[in-house]
């Protein structure tokens, strides 16, 4: 991964400690945060899919005509 710029994100000390405990040996904070972001996106997708499935009105596939 080529970094174009380094950005700083201020975090409270307890959050910093929690992040440090979550890191694997040799893992960068960038890698950790990227992994967390991907997991959050997947969780949001599954929540949205579940909500749509529960609230949506669907037409049976054989009834769909082109």
N, CA, C and O atoms as a DFTB+ gen file, in Angstrom:
264 C
 N C O
     1  1       0.849      -1.173       0.000
     2  2       0.000       0.000       0.000
     3  2       0.894       1.234       0.000
     4  3       1.803       1.354       0.821
     5  1       0.632       2.129      -0.907
     6  2       1.384       3.374      -0.965
     7  2       0.571       4.453      -0.280
     8  3      -0.574       4.713      -0.651
     9  1       1.169       5.081       0.723
    10  2       0.469       6.137       1.450
    11  2       0.785       7.475       0.806
    12  3       1.950       7.834       0.637
    13  1      -0.254       8.207       0.450
    14  2      -0.044       9.506      -0.165
    15  2       0.194      10.577       0.889
    16  3       0.911      11.546       0.637
    17  1      -0.393      10.415       2.050
    18  2      -0.229      11.395       3.115
    19  2      -0.531      10.727       4.443
    20  3      -1.316       9.782       4.516
    21  1       0.089      11.219       5.469
    22  2      -0.179      10.723       6.814
    23  2      -1.101      11.732       7.485
    24  3      -0.829      12.933       7.501
    25  1      -2.181      11.226       8.029
    26  2      -3.141      12.065       8.740
    27  2      -3.134      11.660      10.211
    28  3      -2.883      10.502      10.545
    29  1      -3.402      12.590      11.052
    30  2      -3.468      12.314      12.483
    31  2      -4.915      12.422      12.942
    32  3      -5.640      13.346      12.572
    33  1      -5.313      11.455      13.755
    34  2      -6.669      11.427      14.297
    35  2      -6.552      11.458      15.817
    36  3      -6.062      10.501      16.417
    37  1      -6.988      12.532      16.438
    38  2      -6.911      12.576      17.898
    39  2      -7.932      11.611      18.517
    40  3      -9.102      11.593      18.133
    41  1      -7.471      10.827      19.464
    42  2      -8.350       9.909      20.192
    43  2      -8.058      10.020      21.677
    44  3      -6.951      10.384      22.075
    45  1      -9.042       9.709      22.484
    46  2      -8.866       9.720      23.932
    47  2      -7.957       8.557      24.342
    48  3      -7.892       7.539      23.654
    49  1      -7.278       8.716      25.438
    50  2      -6.335       7.704      25.922
    51  2      -6.964       6.313      26.061
    52  3      -6.339       5.333      25.655
    53  1      -8.182       6.186      26.619
    54  2      -8.772       4.839      26.722
    55  2      -8.997       4.196      25.353
    56  3      -8.833       2.984      25.210
    57  1      -9.365       4.979      24.359
    58  2      -9.568       4.451      23.005
    59  2      -8.238       4.000      22.424
    60  3      -8.159       2.941      21.801
    61  1      -7.202       4.789      22.623
    62  2      -5.867       4.435      22.141
    63  2      -5.416       3.098      22.747
    64  3      -4.865       2.248      22.049
    65  1      -5.653       2.925      24.037
    66  2      -5.265       1.681      24.710
    67  2      -6.051       0.497      24.154
    68  3      -5.489      -0.575      23.933
    69  1      -7.362       0.693      23.927
    70  2      -8.172      -0.377      23.360
    71  2      -7.691      -0.761      21.961
    72  3      -7.617      -1.944      21.630
    73  1      -7.368       0.231      21.152
    74  2      -6.839      -0.050      19.813
    75  2      -5.527      -0.816      19.890
    76  3      -5.314      -1.783      19.158
    77  1      -4.653      -0.372      20.783
    78  2      -3.356      -1.039      20.928
    79  2      -3.529      -2.506      21.323
    80  3      -2.775      -3.366      20.868
    81  1      -4.519      -2.791      22.167
    82  2      -4.769      -4.172      22.585
    83  2      -5.360      -5.015      21.464
    84  3      -5.199      -6.235      21.459
    85  1      -6.036      -4.385      20.522
    86  2      -6.662      -5.107      19.414
    87  2      -5.682      -5.449      18.298
    88  3      -5.910      -6.380      17.525
    89  1      -4.597      -4.696      18.221
    90  2      -3.615      -4.932      17.150
    91  2      -2.946      -6.280      17.301
    92  3      -2.650      -6.730      18.408
    93  1      -2.715      -6.911      16.171
    94  2      -1.938      -8.147      16.148
    95  2      -0.461      -7.786      16.056
    96  3      -0.111      -6.664      15.687
    97  1       0.392      -8.728      16.387
    98  2       1.830      -8.491      16.308
    99  2       2.201      -8.082      14.888
   100  3       1.875      -8.785      13.931
   101  1       2.873      -6.961      14.751
   102  2       3.310      -6.475      13.455
   103  2       2.250      -5.742      12.652
   104  3       2.545      -5.225      11.574
   105  1       1.044      -5.687      13.144
   106  2      -0.035      -5.015      12.435
   107  2       0.045      -3.513      12.662
   108  3       0.244      -3.058      13.789
   109  1      -0.108      -2.752      11.598
   110  2      -0.102      -1.297      11.730
   111  2      -1.488      -0.823      12.140
   112  3      -2.474      -1.546      11.995
   113  1      -1.549       0.402      12.654
   114  2      -2.857       0.972      12.979
   115  2      -3.682       1.159      11.710
   116  3      -4.904       1.014      11.739
   117  1      -3.033       1.476      10.610
   118  2      -3.743       1.595       9.335
   119  2      -4.405       0.276       8.969
   120  3      -5.567       0.249       8.566
   121  1      -3.665      -0.817       9.108
   122  2      -4.229      -2.134       8.803
   123  2      -5.384      -2.465       9.747
   124  3      -6.422      -2.961       9.310
   125  1      -5.206      -2.192      11.034
   126  2      -6.248      -2.459      12.015
   127  2      -7.508      -1.656      11.706
   128  3      -8.610      -2.203      11.685
   129  1      -7.340      -0.365      11.467
   130  2      -8.501       0.485      11.183
   131  2      -9.170       0.091       9.873
   132  3     -10.397       0.113       9.778
   133  1      -8.388      -0.266       8.865
   134  2      -8.961      -0.719       7.585
   135  2      -9.800      -1.978       7.791
   136  3     -10.891      -2.102       7.234
   137  1      -9.294      -2.898       8.582
   138  2     -10.020      -4.132       8.892
   139  2     -11.324      -3.811       9.639
   140  3     -12.371      -4.384       9.339
   141  1     -11.254      -2.912      10.593
   142  2     -12.439      -2.528      11.358
   143  2     -13.478      -1.850      10.466
   144  3     -14.677      -2.077      10.624
   145  1     -13.023      -1.025       9.539
   146  2     -13.928      -0.345       8.614
   147  2     -14.643      -1.367       7.733
   148  3     -15.854      -1.273       7.536
   149  1     -13.909      -2.336       7.205
   150  2     -14.514      -3.365       6.357
   151  2     -15.549      -4.163       7.128
   152  3     -16.628      -4.449       6.608
   153  1     -15.227      -4.526       8.375
   154  2     -16.172      -5.271       9.206
   155  2     -17.426      -4.439       9.462
   156  3     -18.534      -4.974       9.442
   157  1     -17.267      -3.155       9.699
   158  2     -18.402      -2.272       9.938
   159  2     -19.275      -2.153       8.690
   160  3     -20.502      -2.158       8.785
   161  1     -18.637      -2.046       7.514
   162  2     -19.397      -1.977       6.264
   163  2     -20.208      -3.250       6.035
   164  3     -21.371      -3.186       5.636
   165  1     -19.593      -4.408       6.289
   166  2     -20.289      -5.682       6.112
   167  2     -21.464      -5.786       7.076
   168  3     -22.548      -6.222       6.687
   169  1     -21.260      -5.389       8.329
   170  2     -22.331      -5.438       9.323
   171  2     -23.486      -4.542       8.899
   172  3     -24.649      -4.926       9.029
   173  1     -23.178      -3.355       8.393
   174  2     -24.214      -2.425       7.931
   175  2     -24.980      -3.029       6.756
   176  3     -26.205      -2.930       6.697
   177  1     -24.264      -3.651       5.823
   178  2     -24.905      -4.289       4.677
   179  2     -25.870      -5.376       5.137
   180  3     -27.004      -5.436       4.662
   181  1     -25.431      -6.242       6.062
   182  2     -26.290      -7.318       6.544
   183  2     -27.499      -6.781       7.303
   184  3     -28.596      -7.324       7.179
   185  1     -27.309      -5.711       8.093
   186  2     -28.447      -5.092       8.778
   187  2     -29.447      -4.538       7.776
   188  3     -30.655      -4.724       7.922
   189  1     -28.933      -3.853       6.752
   190  2     -29.805      -3.290       5.724
   191  2     -30.549      -4.391       4.967
   192  3     -31.744      -4.267       4.699
   193  1     -29.839      -5.466       4.624
   194  2     -30.473      -6.577       3.910
   195  2     -31.571      -7.204       4.767
   196  3     -32.652      -7.515       4.267
   197  1     -31.295      -7.388       6.044
   198  2     -32.282      -7.979       6.948
   199  2     -33.505      -7.070       7.060
   200  3     -34.641      -7.544       7.011
   201  1     -33.273      -5.763       7.210
   202  2     -34.378      -4.812       7.315
   203  2     -35.221      -4.831       6.048
   204  3     -36.450      -4.846       6.123
   205  1     -34.580      -4.831       4.892
   206  2     -35.301      -4.861       3.611
   207  2     -36.111      -6.147       3.490
   208  3     -37.256      -6.130       3.038
   209  1     -35.509      -7.259       3.898
   210  2     -36.202      -8.544       3.842
   211  2     -37.436      -8.538       4.751
   212  3     -38.483      -9.070       4.382
   213  1     -37.313      -7.939       5.934
   214  2     -38.425      -7.890       6.879
   215  2     -39.508      -6.909       6.451
   216  3     -40.695      -7.190       6.616
   217  1     -39.117      -5.764       5.907
   218  2     -40.070      -4.692       5.604
   219  2     -40.536      -4.668       4.153
   220  3     -41.570      -4.077       3.841
   221  1     -39.785      -5.301       3.277
   222  2     -40.049      -5.174       1.850
   223  2     -41.213      -6.012       1.360
   224  3     -41.611      -6.988       1.997
   225  1     -41.743      -5.619       0.233
   226  2     -42.771      -6.378      -0.481
   227  2     -42.099      -6.932      -1.733
   228  3     -41.504      -6.191      -2.516
   229  1     -42.203      -8.227      -1.905
   230  2     -41.492      -8.866      -2.998
   231  2     -42.460      -9.599      -3.920
   232  3     -43.512     -10.077      -3.494
   233  1     -42.084      -9.674      -5.177
   234  2     -42.846     -10.393      -6.191
   235  2     -42.126     -11.706      -6.429
   236  3     -40.911     -11.708      -6.628
   237  1     -42.845     -12.830      -6.415
   238  2     -42.189     -14.108      -6.694
   239  2     -41.492     -14.084      -8.051
   240  3     -42.037     -13.551      -9.018
   241  1     -40.333     -14.635      -8.128
   242  2     -39.511     -14.577      -9.321
   243  2     -40.239     -15.039     -10.587
   244  3     -40.110     -14.382     -11.620
   245  1     -41.001     -16.148     -10.551
   246  2     -41.699     -16.581     -11.778
   247  2     -42.723     -15.562     -12.289
   248  3     -43.085     -15.609     -13.465
   249  1     -43.194     -14.657     -11.453
   250  2     -44.198     -13.676     -11.872
   251  2     -43.568     -12.449     -12.548
   252  3     -44.292     -11.613     -13.089
   253  1     -42.268     -12.331     -12.528
   254  2     -41.603     -11.198     -13.133
   255  2     -41.548     -11.396     -14.643
   256  3     -41.091     -12.429     -15.132
   257  1     -42.014     -10.401     -15.363
   258  2     -42.007     -10.490     -16.839
   259  2     -41.145      -9.357     -17.381
   260  3     -41.124      -8.259     -16.826
   261  1     -40.448      -9.631     -18.451
   262  2     -39.604      -8.618     -19.064
   263  2     -40.337      -7.849     -20.135
   264  3     -39.762      -6.953     -20.754
